Every structure is written in C-alpha cells, then in structure tokens.
C-alpha cells in the first residue's frame, strides 16, 4: 500500500505485490517494472517501509545487471513479500 505523510509516500510489501501482480497479469512489461523500480529507488519523495522492500525493488531493476525479470523471479519476490 502507498501511505502518504507530510514529507513523502511510503512503499510497503503490499505495493510490491501489486506491482508484481500487474506484471504477471500482463499490464506491465518487465522493462516497465524495471523503470518503475529505478524511479522508486532514486526518488527522494518515496520512502521504503523495510529493507525487504528495498531488496525486492533492487532485484527487479537493472536488467543489464540482474537479468530481465521473469515470471518465476516475480513469483519468488511476491512470495518473500507475502511472508511478512
């Protein structure tokens, strides 16, 4: 879920699961997911609720380094975010 306070918007595991669901459902491509994750990680106005959220975002960005996101990768990341 995206939660806003006075200074920023906070991203939690629910938001990560929603992003992955959009990818798995075909609404977003792997390239679009990587682009969104880059933007989230680089933003000064977006806060991350946990180190797990940061790790999951980092795994979905930089396809040149991490490889392109696959459905299997996405399902594993979603599972990790569901365990909290």
N, CA, C and O atoms as a GROMACS GRO file, in nm:
protein
  336
    1UNK      N    1   0.084  -0.116   0.000
    1UNK     CA    2   0.000   0.000   0.000
    1UNK      C    3   0.089   0.123   0.000
    1UNK      O    4   0.197   0.123   0.060
    2UNK      N    5   0.045   0.225  -0.066
    2UNK     CA    6   0.115   0.352  -0.062
    2UNK      C    7   0.055   0.434   0.051
    2UNK      O    8  -0.066   0.456   0.056
    3UNK      N    9   0.140   0.478   0.142
    3UNK     CA   10   0.094   0.557   0.256
    3UNK      C   11   0.166   0.691   0.252
    3UNK      O   12   0.288   0.696   0.245
    4UNK      N   13   0.090   0.799   0.257
    4UNK     CA   14   0.150   0.932   0.250
    4UNK      C   15   0.151   0.996   0.387
    4UNK      O   16   0.056   0.983   0.465
    5UNK      N   17   0.260   1.065   0.416
    5UNK     CA   18   0.265   1.152   0.532
    5UNK      C   19   0.301   1.291   0.481
    5UNK      O   20   0.293   1.315   0.360
    6UNK      N   21   0.340   1.380   0.568
    6UNK     CA   22   0.366   1.517   0.528
    6UNK      C   23   0.479   1.529   0.427
    6UNK      O   24   0.473   1.614   0.338
    7UNK      N   25   0.582   1.446   0.438
    7UNK     CA   26   0.702   1.464   0.358
    7UNK      C   27   0.718   1.366   0.243
    7UNK      O   28   0.790   1.396   0.148
    8UNK      N   29   0.656   1.251   0.250
    8UNK     CA   30   0.682   1.152   0.146
    8UNK      C   31   0.572   1.047   0.139
    8UNK      O   32   0.479   1.046   0.220
    9UNK      N   33   0.585   0.961   0.041
    9UNK     CA   34   0.497   0.846   0.024
    9UNK      C   35   0.579   0.723   0.061
    9UNK      O   36   0.695   0.711   0.020
   10UNK      N   37   0.520   0.633   0.136
   10UNK     CA   38   0.591   0.512   0.181
   10UNK      C   39   0.541   0.391   0.103
   10UNK      O   40   0.421   0.373   0.084
   11UNK      N   41   0.634   0.310   0.059
   11UNK     CA   42   0.602   0.191  -0.018
   11UNK      C   43   0.627   0.068   0.069
   11UNK      O   44   0.733   0.055   0.130
   12UNK      N   45   0.528  -0.020   0.075
   12UNK     CA   46   0.540  -0.140   0.157
   12UNK      C   47   0.528  -0.266   0.071
   12UNK      O   48   0.521  -0.257  -0.052
   13UNK      N   49   0.527  -0.380   0.135
   13UNK     CA   50   0.520  -0.508   0.062
   13UNK      C   51   0.391  -0.522  -0.017
   13UNK      O   52   0.390  -0.586  -0.122
   14UNK      N   53   0.284  -0.464   0.030
   14UNK     CA   54   0.158  -0.472  -0.046
   14UNK      C   55   0.174  -0.402  -0.181
   14UNK      O   56   0.123  -0.450  -0.281
   15UNK      N   57   0.244  -0.289  -0.184
   15UNK     CA   58   0.269  -0.218  -0.310
   15UNK      C   59   0.356  -0.303  -0.403
   15UNK      O   60   0.333  -0.305  -0.524
   16UNK      N   61   0.454  -0.372  -0.347
   16UNK     CA   62   0.540  -0.460  -0.427
   16UNK      C   63   0.455  -0.572  -0.487
   16UNK      O   64   0.469  -0.604  -0.605
   17UNK      N   65   0.369  -0.631  -0.406
   17UNK     CA   66   0.282  -0.739  -0.457
   17UNK      C   67   0.191  -0.688  -0.568
   17UNK      O   68   0.168  -0.758  -0.666
   18UNK      N   69   0.139  -0.567  -0.554
   18UNK     CA   70   0.053  -0.509  -0.657
   18UNK      C   71   0.130  -0.486  -0.787
   18UNK      O   72   0.078  -0.512  -0.896
   19UNK      N   73   0.253  -0.439  -0.775
   19UNK     CA   74   0.338  -0.419  -0.892
   19UNK      C   75   0.363  -0.552  -0.963
   19UNK      O   76   0.354  -0.561  -1.085
   20UNK      N   77   0.395  -0.654  -0.886
   20UNK     CA   78   0.420  -0.786  -0.943
   20UNK      C   79   0.293  -0.844  -1.005
   20UNK      O   80   0.299  -0.906  -1.111
   21UNK      N   81   0.180  -0.824  -0.940
   21UNK     CA   82   0.054  -0.873  -0.996
   21UNK      C   83   0.025  -0.807  -1.132
   21UNK      O   84  -0.025  -0.872  -1.223
   22UNK      N   85   0.056  -0.678  -1.144
   22UNK     CA   86   0.038  -0.608  -1.272
   22UNK      C   87   0.129  -0.668  -1.378
   22UNK      O   88   0.090  -0.681  -1.494
   23UNK      N   89   0.251  -0.702  -1.340
   23UNK     CA   90   0.344  -0.766  -1.434
   23UNK      C   91   0.295  -0.906  -1.473
   23UNK      O   92   0.289  -0.938  -1.592
   24UNK      N   93   0.261  -0.986  -1.374
   24UNK     CA   94   0.216  -1.123  -1.402
   24UNK      C   95   0.085  -1.125  -1.481
   24UNK      O   96   0.059  -1.217  -1.558
   25UNK      N   97   0.003  -1.023  -1.461
   25UNK     CA   98  -0.124  -1.013  -1.533
   25UNK      C   99  -0.111  -0.954  -1.673
   25UNK      O  100  -0.210  -0.948  -1.747
   26UNK      N  101   0.010  -0.912  -1.709
   26UNK     CA  102   0.032  -0.859  -1.843
   26UNK      C  103   0.007  -0.710  -1.858
   26UNK      O  104   0.018  -0.658  -1.969
   27UNK      N  105  -0.027  -0.642  -1.750
   27UNK     CA  106  -0.050  -0.498  -1.757
   27UNK      C  107   0.080  -0.421  -1.773
   27UNK      O  108   0.084  -0.319  -1.841
   28UNK      N  109   0.188  -0.471  -1.711
   28UNK     CA  110   0.320  -0.410  -1.721
   28UNK      C  111   0.419  -0.510  -1.779
   28UNK      O  112   0.411  -0.630  -1.752
   29UNK      N  113   0.513  -0.459  -1.859
   29UNK     CA  114   0.621  -0.544  -1.911
   29UNK      C  115   0.736  -0.546  -1.810
   29UNK      O  116   0.738  -0.468  -1.716
   30UNK      N  117   0.830  -0.636  -1.831
   30UNK     CA  118   0.948  -0.642  -1.744
   30UNK      C  119   1.025  -0.511  -1.751
   30UNK      O  120   1.076  -0.463  -1.649
   31UNK      N  121   1.034  -0.451  -1.870
   31UNK     CA  122   1.104  -0.323  -1.885
   31UNK      C  123   1.034  -0.212  -1.807
   31UNK      O  124   1.099  -0.128  -1.746
   32UNK      N  125   0.902  -0.211  -1.810
   32UNK     CA  126   0.826  -0.111  -1.735
   32UNK      C  127   0.844  -0.128  -1.584
   32UNK      O  128   0.857  -0.030  -1.512
   33UNK      N  129   0.845  -0.251  -1.539
   33UNK     CA  130   0.867  -0.278  -1.396
   33UNK      C  131   1.005  -0.228  -1.356
   33UNK      O  132   1.020  -0.162  -1.253
   34UNK      N  133   1.107  -0.258  -1.436
   34UNK     CA  134   1.243  -0.213  -1.405
   34UNK      C  135   1.249  -0.061  -1.400
   34UNK      O  136   1.314  -0.005  -1.312
   35UNK      N  137   1.184   0.006  -1.494
   35UNK     CA  138   1.182   0.152  -1.499
   35UNK      C  139   1.115   0.209  -1.374
   35UNK      O  140   1.166   0.303  -1.313
   36UNK      N  141   1.001   0.153  -1.336
   36UNK     CA  142   0.931   0.199  -1.216
   36UNK      C  143   1.016   0.178  -1.090
   36UNK      O  144   1.023   0.266  -1.004
   37UNK      N  145   1.078   0.062  -1.080
   37UNK     CA  146   1.162   0.033  -0.964
   37UNK      C  147   1.281   0.128  -0.956
   37UNK      O  148   1.318   0.173  -0.848
   38UNK      N  149   1.342   0.159  -1.071
   38UNK     CA  150   1.450   0.258  -1.074
   38UNK      C  151   1.402   0.391  -1.018
   38UNK      O  152   1.467   0.451  -0.933
   39UNK      N  153   1.287   0.435  -1.067
   39UNK     CA  154   1.233   0.563  -1.022
   39UNK      C  155   1.204   0.566  -0.873
   39UNK      O  156   1.231   0.665  -0.806
   40UNK      N  157   1.149   0.458  -0.822
   40UNK     CA  158   1.119   0.449  -0.679
   40UNK      C  159   1.248   0.457  -0.597
   40UNK      O  160   1.255   0.532  -0.500
   41UNK      N  161   1.348   0.380  -0.638
   41UNK     CA  162   1.474   0.376  -0.562
   41UNK      C  163   1.549   0.509  -0.569
   41UNK      O  164   1.621   0.544  -0.475
   42UNK      N  165   1.534   0.583  -0.677
   42UNK     CA  166   1.607   0.709  -0.694
   42UNK      C  167   1.533   0.829  -0.636
   42UNK      O  168   1.592   0.937  -0.623
   43UNK      N  169   1.407   0.813  -0.602
   43UNK     CA  170   1.326   0.926  -0.556
   43UNK      C  171   1.357   0.966  -0.412
   43UNK      O  172   1.375   0.882  -0.325
   44UNK      N  173   1.362   1.096  -0.391
   44UNK     CA  174   1.377   1.150  -0.256
   44UNK      C  175   1.242   1.159  -0.185
   44UNK      O  176   1.237   1.175  -0.063
   45UNK      N  177   1.133   1.150  -0.260
   45UNK     CA  178   1.000   1.168  -0.203
   45UNK      C  179   0.930   1.036  -0.170
   45UNK      O  180   0.819   1.036  -0.117
   46UNK      N  181   0.995   0.925  -0.200
   46UNK     CA  182   0.936   0.795  -0.172
   46UNK      C  183   1.017   0.724  -0.065
   46UNK      O  184   1.138   0.708  -0.078
   47UNK      N  185   0.951   0.682   0.041
   47UNK     CA  186   1.017   0.609   0.148
   47UNK      C  187   0.984   0.461   0.139
   47UNK      O  188   0.875   0.423   0.094
   48UNK      N  189   1.076   0.379   0.181
   48UNK     CA  190   1.055   0.234   0.178
   48UNK      C  191   1.034   0.186   0.321
   48UNK      O  192   1.110   0.221   0.411
   49UNK      N  193   0.930   0.104   0.341
   49UNK     CA  194   0.893   0.062   0.476
   49UNK      C  195   0.989  -0.038   0.540
   49UNK      O  196   0.989  -0.053   0.662
   50UNK      N  197   1.070  -0.105   0.460
   50UNK     CA  198   1.160  -0.204   0.518
   50UNK      C  199   1.276  -0.231   0.424
   50UNK      O  200   1.274  -0.194   0.307
   51UNK      N  201   1.377  -0.297   0.479
   51UNK     CA  202   1.491  -0.338   0.397
   51UNK      C  203   1.446  -0.443   0.295
   51UNK      O  204   1.501  -0.448   0.184
   52UNK      N  205   1.349  -0.525   0.330
   52UNK     CA  206   1.296  -0.624   0.236
   52UNK      C  207   1.237  -0.555   0.113
   52UNK      O  208   1.259  -0.601   0.000
   53UNK      N  209   1.164  -0.447   0.132
   53UNK     CA  210   1.108  -0.373   0.019
   53UNK      C  211   1.220  -0.323  -0.071
   53UNK      O  212   1.212  -0.335  -0.193
   54UNK      N  213   1.326  -0.268  -0.012
   54UNK     CA  214   1.441  -0.221  -0.090
   54UNK      C  215   1.504  -0.336  -0.168
   54UNK      O  216   1.532  -0.322  -0.287
   55UNK      N  217   1.525  -0.448  -0.103
   55UNK     CA  218   1.586  -0.564  -0.169
   55UNK      C  219   1.501  -0.612  -0.286
   55UNK      O  220   1.554  -0.644  -0.393
   56UNK      N  221   1.372  -0.617  -0.267
   56UNK     CA  222   1.282  -0.663  -0.374
   56UNK      C  223   1.285  -0.567  -0.492
   56UNK      O  224   1.288  -0.610  -0.607
   57UNK      N  225   1.283  -0.438  -0.464
   57UNK     CA  226   1.291  -0.339  -0.572
   57UNK      C  227   1.422  -0.352  -0.647
   57UNK      O  228   1.425  -0.346  -0.770
   58UNK      N  229   1.531  -0.368  -0.572
   58UNK     CA  230   1.663  -0.380  -0.636
   58UNK      C  231   1.671  -0.503  -0.725
   58UNK      O  232   1.738  -0.500  -0.828
   59UNK      N  233   1.604  -0.611  -0.688
   59UNK     CA  234   1.605  -0.732  -0.769
   59UNK      C  235   1.530  -0.714  -0.901
   59UNK      O  236   1.558  -0.784  -0.998
   60UNK      N  237   1.436  -0.620  -0.904
   60UNK     CA  238   1.355  -0.600  -1.024
   60UNK      C  239   1.407  -0.489  -1.114
   60UNK      O  240   1.348  -0.463  -1.219
   61UNK      N  241   1.514  -0.425  -1.077
   61UNK     CA  242   1.569  -0.316  -1.156
   61UNK      C  243   1.697  -0.361  -1.226
   61UNK      O  244   1.744  -0.472  -1.204
   62UNK      N  245   1.752  -0.276  -1.309
   62UNK     CA  246   1.880  -0.301  -1.378
   62UNK      C  247   1.885  -0.435  -1.449
   62UNK      O  248   1.963  -0.522  -1.409
   63UNK      N  249   1.805  -0.454  -1.554
   63UNK     CA  250   1.807  -0.582  -1.625
   63UNK      C  251   1.944  -0.616  -1.684
   63UNK      O  252   1.975  -0.733  -1.707
   64UNK      N  253   2.028  -0.514  -1.710
   64UNK     CA  254   2.163  -0.540  -1.761
   64UNK      C  255   2.248  -0.611  -1.656
   64UNK      O  256   2.337  -0.688  -1.691
   65UNK      N  257   2.220  -0.586  -1.531
   65UNK     CA  258   2.296  -0.646  -1.421
   65UNK      C  259   2.225  -0.770  -1.366
   65UNK      O  260   2.287  -0.876  -1.350
   66UNK      N  261   2.097  -0.756  -1.336
   66UNK     CA  262   2.020  -0.864  -1.272
   66UNK      C  263   1.956  -0.960  -1.370
   66UNK      O  264   1.905  -1.065  -1.330
   67UNK      N  265   1.958  -0.927  -1.497
   67UNK     CA  266   1.883  -1.004  -1.596
   67UNK      C  267   1.739  -0.955  -1.599
   67UNK      O  268   1.690  -0.896  -1.502
   68UNK      N  269   1.672  -0.980  -1.710
   68UNK     CA  270   1.534  -0.936  -1.723
   68UNK      C  271   1.445  -1.015  -1.626
   68UNK      O  272   1.462  -1.135  -1.608
   69UNK      N  273   1.352  -0.946  -1.566
   69UNK     CA  274   1.258  -1.007  -1.473
   69UNK      C  275   1.177  -1.115  -1.545
   69UNK      O  276   1.123  -1.091  -1.653
   70UNK      N  277   1.171  -1.231  -1.486
   70UNK     CA  278   1.089  -1.340  -1.540
   70UNK      C  279   0.969  -1.363  -1.448
   70UNK      O  280   0.965  -1.313  -1.336
   71UNK      N  281   0.873  -1.437  -1.498
   71UNK     CA  282   0.756  -1.469  -1.416
   71UNK      C  283   0.798  -1.546  -1.291
   71UNK      O  284   0.743  -1.523  -1.183
   72UNK      N  285   0.893  -1.636  -1.305
   72UNK     CA  286   0.940  -1.714  -1.189
   72UNK      C  287   1.006  -1.623  -1.086
   72UNK      O  288   0.981  -1.636  -0.966
   73UNK      N  289   1.091  -1.531  -1.133
   73UNK     CA  290   1.154  -1.434  -1.042
   73UNK      C  291   1.046  -1.354  -0.968
   73UNK      O  292   1.052  -1.337  -0.846
   74UNK      N  293   0.948  -1.306  -1.044
   74UNK     CA  294   0.842  -1.224  -0.986
   74UNK      C  295   0.764  -1.302  -0.880
   74UNK      O  296   0.730  -1.247  -0.775
   75UNK      N  297   0.735  -1.428  -0.908
   75UNK     CA  298   0.661  -1.509  -0.811
   75UNK      C  299   0.742  -1.530  -0.683
   75UNK      O  300   0.686  -1.531  -0.574
   76UNK      N  301   0.873  -1.547  -0.696
   76UNK     CA  302   0.959  -1.564  -0.578
   76UNK      C  303   0.962  -1.434  -0.496
   76UNK      O  304   0.952  -1.438  -0.373
   77UNK      N  305   0.975  -1.321  -0.563
   77UNK     CA  306   0.976  -1.192  -0.493
   77UNK      C  307   0.842  -1.170  -0.424
   77UNK      O  308   0.837  -1.126  -0.309
   78UNK      N  309   0.733  -1.201  -0.494
   78UNK     CA  310   0.600  -1.184  -0.436
   78UNK      C  311   0.585  -1.270  -0.312
   78UNK      O  312   0.529  -1.227  -0.211
   79UNK      N  313   0.634  -1.393  -0.318
   79UNK     CA  314   0.628  -1.484  -0.202
   79UNK      C  315   0.703  -1.425  -0.083
   79UNK      O  316   0.654  -1.429   0.030
   80UNK      N  317   0.822  -1.371  -0.108
   80UNK     CA  318   0.900  -1.310   0.001
   80UNK      C  319   0.823  -1.196   0.065
   80UNK      O  320   0.827  -1.179   0.187
   81UNK      N  321   0.754  -1.117  -0.016
   81UNK     CA  322   0.678  -1.004   0.037
   81UNK      C  323   0.547  -1.047   0.103
   81UNK      O  324   0.483  -0.967   0.172
   82UNK      N  325   0.507  -1.169   0.083
   82UNK     CA  326   0.384  -1.220   0.145
   82UNK      C  327   0.410  -1.282   0.282
   82UNK      O  328   0.316  -1.307   0.357
   83UNK      N  329   0.535  -1.306   0.313
   83UNK     CA  330   0.569  -1.374   0.439
   83UNK      C  331   0.572  -1.280   0.558
   83UNK      O  332   0.591  -1.324   0.672
   84UNK      N  333   0.554  -1.153   0.535
   84UNK     CA  334   0.559  -1.056   0.646
   84UNK      C  335   0.421  -1.041   0.705
   84UNK      O  336   0.402  -0.964   0.800
   0.00000   0.00000   0.00000
